[in-house]
């Protein structure tokens, strides 16, 4: 899973990786040469009292150390650049893929885990890539090269190295088996903390209104404690990893010095050879220790890679089809034929056998009780949700076959809960059409009954908008969202209860202005208040996921008991 995730991103930096491997190879070879020079200085220089020999070999040793240092610094520099680029590419890939995930899957994941997977999980994989690249070449070369050189120095003494390696490797296997489930659990606990914190921030007004601050503090403490316990379990395992490896290394060094001292005393090896052997032993065991440290990061990195892969494996909403329609629909005739929509693992469908035709250039209103499926119908028409059965067509073209680039220019969708982005009024409105002029923005604001309060601000169109539009009231946010849809001038307008936060007077004025602005376009509107949409060309009554009646206001008064009940519930005597 980890290799499958990072391989495409690493493939873009093949030349840099080849350079890194070459630098690491050179650095490893130079450092393997240092103990040989050191042994020669001791045996032929120090023991013989030859100062010239000491100075000459010492100069070569300083040059080798300098070359090793230079190659190592260059390798780390380029490794950091490559892994930073890989992290950037992974974040960008995850972000762009999230934009194409259907709304149903987005709800299943939740914003907290998507945020963690796109940021923290990618960062963990990036750190692991850096550790792997910086140890990819030097660890095997230092380990195997140190073992080979140790064998050439003194083969009998090398058996001590072969005896110590299995101990470290067995503990590494034990460590990995225990670390992997804990690492994945840690990322899940981090999701819970982010989710709890996000809910607390988003619902702070409700929490304060019901005086539930103490309860929320206890709930956050529980999730935070779970994260702490998991982190401590991982920390205890990680804390034992290095001491165990160092204990084996130090015991091996003591054994080598004890056995090597006897061989020097008996004339089996020189003092310089024993010194070189100790260095090669340190290289071998240090390589194992470094590899162990990378393995300590591997379980968490693998768990993070699996979590990122889960998001990337979701089939995009704009998955390619056999024949993509590249010409935008011109009439705006919408047709739903035997459409069914069911949420995953739901007992019954939200919509069942819905068939309707929305004539082009007309206004159609959808009314019904709460939970009857009104918003779901609009989300199917906007391709925010895929129908589980049946077909949704515009001008006879299946909505799934329409080129995704054409969809925003064809369908203008105003969701039930509009969202304003941090920036300015102008930047939010131009999301509908980036090249819109200031005059067109003011015209849209006037139609949406929003020009007055925007003009009252000192900045006008450059008035700041906080995240989520929190510096505007709910009615102001809704009117700005209506203006944003009007700017794009699509063939089809899908408006999901655009008057829910408005008073009757403002809602009536807005309805009249929108009707004049959208003349000639197809308008489908969901509404709770019947008096707002009674002049619509067609009114559809949804009841328990089915269309129970359709017609004009006068027709429905005579034919639909459900419609009459809705009017009676909204009117006084």
N, C-alpha and C positions, 0 to 999 in steps of 0.2 A: 504494500500500500504506500509506504513512504517513497520507495524508488519510483513507483508509477506516478506519484504526485510531482516530484521534483525533476524527473528526467527531462520532460519537455522544456522546462525553464533553464536547466543547466545546458541543454543542447544549444541554446542561443549564445553561449559563452565558451564555445569549444576552444578557440585560440587562447583565451585567457587561462583556461584550465590546463591546456598543454604547457603554457609558460609556467604556471604554478607547479606542476609536476616536475618540470625540468629544474626549477629553482630548489624545490625540496630535495630532489635527488642529489643535486650538487651539494647542498648543505649537509645532507646525511653522509655523503662520501667524505667530505672534509672533516666532519666530526669523528668519523671512524678512523681517520688517519692520525688524529691527535694522540691517542694512547701509544701508537707505534713510535712516534717522534719522542714522546716523553720517556718511553723505555730506552730508546737509543741514547737520550741525554744522560740518563742515570747510569747505564752500563758502560758507555764509551766516553762519557764526559765526566760525570761526578766520581765514579769509581776509579777512573784513571787519572783524575785531577787535571784534565785537559780543558782549560778555560776557553780556548779557541773553539773547541768542539761544542762546548756548551752554548757559547754565544751564536755560533753558526746555526746549530739546530734550533736554538731558541728563537732566532729570527724567522726561520721557516715555520716554527710552531705559531708564532704571532701572526704571520701571514695567513696560515690556514685558519686560525681562529677568526681573523678579520673577514676572510672570505665566507666562512660559515655564518658569521653574524650578518653580513650583508645579504646573503642569499635568503636567510631566515626572515629578515625584516621585509625584503621585497615580496617573498611568498605570502607573508601575513597580510601585507598591504593589498596585493591583488586578490587574495582570498576574501578579504573583507569587502572589497568592491563587488566581487562576483556574488557573494551571498546577500549583500544588501540589494543588489539588482534582482536576485531571485525572490527575496521577500517582497519587493515592490511589485514584481510581476504576479506573484501568488495573490497578494492583496487585491490587485487590480482585476485579476481573473475571477476571484471570488465575488468581488463587488459587482462586476458586470453580469456575472451569472445570476446573482440574487435579483438583479433588475428584471431578469427574464423568467424567474420562477413564478408559476401561477399563484394567485392569491391564496388558494386553498392550502398549498404546501407552505406558504409563508406563515399562515396562521398556525400550522402544525409545529413548525420550528419555534416560532416566537422571536421577537426582536432581541431578547437578552442573549440567547444562545447564538444567533447570527452575528451579533456584535462581538461576542467572545471568539467565535471561530474565525472571523475576518481579521481580528487584531491580535489577541493574545496567542491563539493557536498558530497563526502564521508566524508570529515572532518566535515561538518555541521551535518550529520547524527551521526557521532561519538560523537560530543559534546552533541547532544540531548540524545543519549543513556546514556552517563555519568550522565546527569541531571536527567533522568528518573530513573536510578538505584539508585542514591543517595537519591532520594525523594520517591521511590516506597513504602518503608515500613514506614519510620519515619513520613511522612506527614499524612497519614491516622491515624496512631496510636496517634500522637500528637494532631491531630484535633479531632478525635472521643474520644480519651482517655481524652483529656483536657475538652471536653464538658461533658463527663460522670462525671469526678471528680468535675467540676463546679456544676453540678446538685446535687452531693452528699454534697457539701459544703453549697450551698444555692439555692434551686430550684427557688424561685420567682425572684431572681436577675439574673438567667440564661436566662430569657426571653430577656434581652438586647442583649445577644450573638445571639439568634435566629433571632432578628430583623436586626442585622447588616450583617449577612451572605448573605441574598438575594441581598443586594446592590452590594457586591463584585462579586458575581456570575453573576449578570446581566451585569456588566461592562466587565467581562471576556468573556462572550459570544459575546458581541458587539466587543470586541477587536479581537477575533479570526475570526469573519466574515470579518472584514476589513483587517486583516493582511495576510490571506492566498493568495489572488491574488497578493498582493504587493510583497510577498516573492518569488513567482514564477517569477514575472516580474523582480525582482532583479537579479536572476540567469541568465535570458535571456539577461539582459543588460550587465552582466559580460561576457557572451559569446561574445557579440558584441565588447566589449573593447579588449578581447583577440584576436578576429578575425582581428580587425583593426590593432592592434599592430603587429600581425604576418605577415599580408600583407605588412605593412610598412618595417619590417625588411627583409622579403624575397625579396621585390621588391625595395630595397633602390637604387640600381644602376639605375633602370629605372626611379625612381622618380627624382634622381639627373640629369639624362640625359635630361629629359624634364623640369627641373627646376620647379617641382611641390611640393616642400617642404612646401610652405605656404598653398597650398590646402590640403595636407595631415595633416598638423597641425590643420587646421579648421575642417577636417573630424573627427580626433581623439577627438578634443574638444567637438564636438556634441555628440559623443557616450559617452564620459566621463561625460558630463553634464547630459545626460539621466540617467546614473548610479548614479550620485550624487543626482538628484531629487528623484529617487526611494529610495535611502538610507536615505535621509532626511525624506521622508514620513514614512518609517518604524521607523526611530529614534524618530519622534514626537509621534507616537503611543506608542512605547516602553517607552518613557520618561514619558508619562502620566500614565502608568500602575502602577508603584510602588507608586508614590505620592497619587493616588486615594486610593489604598489599605491601605497605612499608614494613610491617612486622616480618613478613616472609623475606623481603629484600634484606633487611638488617641481619636477620638470623643467617641468611645465606652468605652475607659478607663476612660475618664472624666465622662461619665454617670454612670459607675460602681462605681467610687469613690464618686460621689455625692449621689447616692442612697444607697451605702454601708455605707457611713458615718452616714446617718440617721438610718440605721438598727443597727449599732454599738451603736449609742447613745441611741436607744430604748431597747438595750439588745437582739436584735434578732440574732446577730452574734458577734463573738469575733474579736479583731484586727488581730490576727493570721489568722483567717478564711478569713477575707477581703484581707489580703496580699496574701494568697494562691489563692483566687479567681482571683485576678489581674494577677497572674502568669499564671493560667489556661486560662484566657481570652487572654493573650499574646500568649500562645501556639496555641490556636485555630486560631487566626487571623494571626499569623506568618505562620502557616501551609497553610492557604488560600493564603497568599502572596507568599510563596515558590511555591505552585502549580501554581499560576498565572505566576511566572517567567518561569516555565517550559512550560506553555502554550504559553508564548511569543516566546519561541524557537520552539514550535511545528509546526506552519505554515511553516516556512522556512525549517525545517527538513523534513516535509511531502512533500513539493514541491521538495526538493532535492532528496528524496527517489523516487518520481514519475519519475524524470528525469533519475535516475540511472536505474530504472526498465524498462524504455523505451529502453535503450541500451541492457539490459539483455534479454528482450523479443524478440529481433531480432533473427530469426531462423538462427542458425550457418550454414556456408557454408558446413561444414562437418557433417551435420545432419545424424544420423544413418539411414540406409536403411535396406530393408528386408534381403538382403544377401550381406555381405561385402566380397569382393574378397581380400584374404590375400596373394596371390601369385603374384609377380611382373610380368608385361608383358615382354616377352622375345624378340619379334620380333620388336615391335614399329610401327605396321601398324595403321595409324590413319584414321578414317572414320567419316565424317559428313554427316548426312542424313536428308534432308529437315529442316535444322536448321534455326530458326528465333530468332532474339534477338531484344527486344524493351525496351528502358528505360521507367521507370514509367512516366505516363502522357505525353508520347511523341506522336506526331501526326502520325508518321510513323516509321516502324522498321528500325534499322541500317542495319541488315541483313535480307534477305527474301528468303526462299527456297534455301539455300546454301547446295549443296551436292557435296562432293569431297572425293577422296581417296588419301592418301599420302602413297606410297609404302614404306615398311621398307628398311632401309639401303640406302636410296636415299636422294638427296638434292632437296627440293621443294622451289621455291621462289614465293612470293606473291607480285605483283605490282599493282598499281592503283593510281588514283588521290587522293588528300587529301580529307578525309571524306568518302572514298568509303567503309570503314569497315575493312581495313587490320589488324589493331591492335586488333580490336574486335575478329576477327577469332582466333588470337593467344591466347587472353585471355580466349576464350571458350575452346581451347585445353589445356590450363594450369589450367582450372577449377577456374580461378579468377572471371569469370562471369558465371552464370547459363543460359543455353539456355531457352528462353521462349517457344520454340516449337522445335520439332525434337530431335535428339540424337547425342551425341558425344561419340565415342568409340575408345579404344585402344586395338588392338588384339581381337576385337569382344566384349570386356567388356565395359559396360557403365561406363563413367568416374566417375559418381556419386557413383557407387558401389565399386570403388577402395578404399582400406584402405588408409586413409589420411597419415599414416606413410610411405606408399610406394610411394606416389606421388612425393616427392622431389628426390627420387632415380630413378624414372622412367622418369620424365620430368624436364629438366633444362630450366628455363625460364629467359630470359633477357628482362626486360621491356624497353619501349621506352625511359624512363628517369631513368636510373639506379641511385641507391642511395648508397652512401658509409657511413658507420657508424663510429663514433668517436672511435679511437683505433689505430691500426697499419695496415700496408699493410698485414701482415700475418694474423691478426685476421679477417680482411675483407675477405681474400681469403678462410680461413678455415670455413667460414659460409657454403660453399658448401660441405665440408667434414672435420669435426673437427680433424680427425686422420691423415690428410695429412702431409707428411714429408716435410722438407725444400727443398729437391731435387725436389719433385713433384711440389712445389710452383714455384720454378724457371723455371721448364719445362713449366708450364702453362703460366707464364709471358712471356717466350720466344715465345710461340705460339701466344700470344695476342699482340706481338710487344711492350711489356711494360717492358722488362727486362732492357733495356738501361737506361731509366730514373729512375728506381728504384735503379739500381746499382750506379747511380751518387749521390744518397743520402748517407750521412755518416752512417746511421743506416741500410741501406739495407732493409731486410724484416721487421725490427722493426721501419721503418720510420713512424712517426706519421701521422695519417689521421684525419683531422678536421671533425666536424659534416657536413654531406652532401658532404664530399670530397672537401670542399671549398679551400683547399691549393693545389689542383691540377687543371689543365686546363680541359676543357670539353672533349677534346680528350683523355687525360690521364685517366680521370674518366671512360670513356667508355671502354678503353682497360683493366683497372683493373676489370671492371664488366664482361667483356668477360672471363678473366682469372678465375674469381670466378665461372662462370658457367662451364668452362672446368674442374675444379678441381673435381666436383662431378661425372663426367663420366657417365651421364645418358644414357638411350636407346634413348631418344628423346630430341633434342635440339630445343627450340623455341626462335629465335633471332629476336627481334623487332627493325629493322633499326639499327644494331650495328655499322654502318659506317657513321652515320649522321654528327658526329663532326670531321671526319677525312678527310685529303686531299686524292686525287686520288691515289697517290703513296703508302701511308700508308694503305689505304683501300684495294688496290690490294694485297699488301703483306699479310695483315691480312686475307683476303679471302682465299688466297692460303694455308696459314698455318692452318687455321681452317678446310679447306677441308681435308687436310692430317690428322689432329688430329682426326676428327670425322668420318673417314672412317669406314664404317660398321654400323654407327648409323643413325637414321632418323633425318634429319635436315629440319626444316621449317623456312624460313627466310623472313621477310618483308624488302623491300628495296625501296628507292626512285630513286636510280640511276640504270638504266637498265644495263649499261656496267659492273657493279660489278657482277651481277647474270646471265649474259647471258650464262654461262657455266653450269647452274643448270640442273639437270636431267629433271625437270618439272617446268614450269612457269605458274602461275595462274594469270589471269587478272581480277581484281575486278572493277566493274563499278556500282555505285549506289546501293551497297549492294547485288549484284548478281555476279556470275562468268560468265563473258562474253566470255572468251576464255581460253583454256588450251593447253599446248604443249611445245615443245622445242622452243628455240629462233628462229630457222629457220622456224619452222611451224607457229609461231605467226606472223612473218614478212609477210608471205604469206596470212594468214587468218584473222588477227585481225587489224581492222582499229584503234582501241583504242591503241593498242600496238605500231603501227607505229607512231601515233601522239605523244606518250610519247617519243619515240626515237628521233623523229624530234625536239621536244622541248628541248632535252638535248644535241643536237649536233649542231655544227656550220657547214657551208657549207664545 
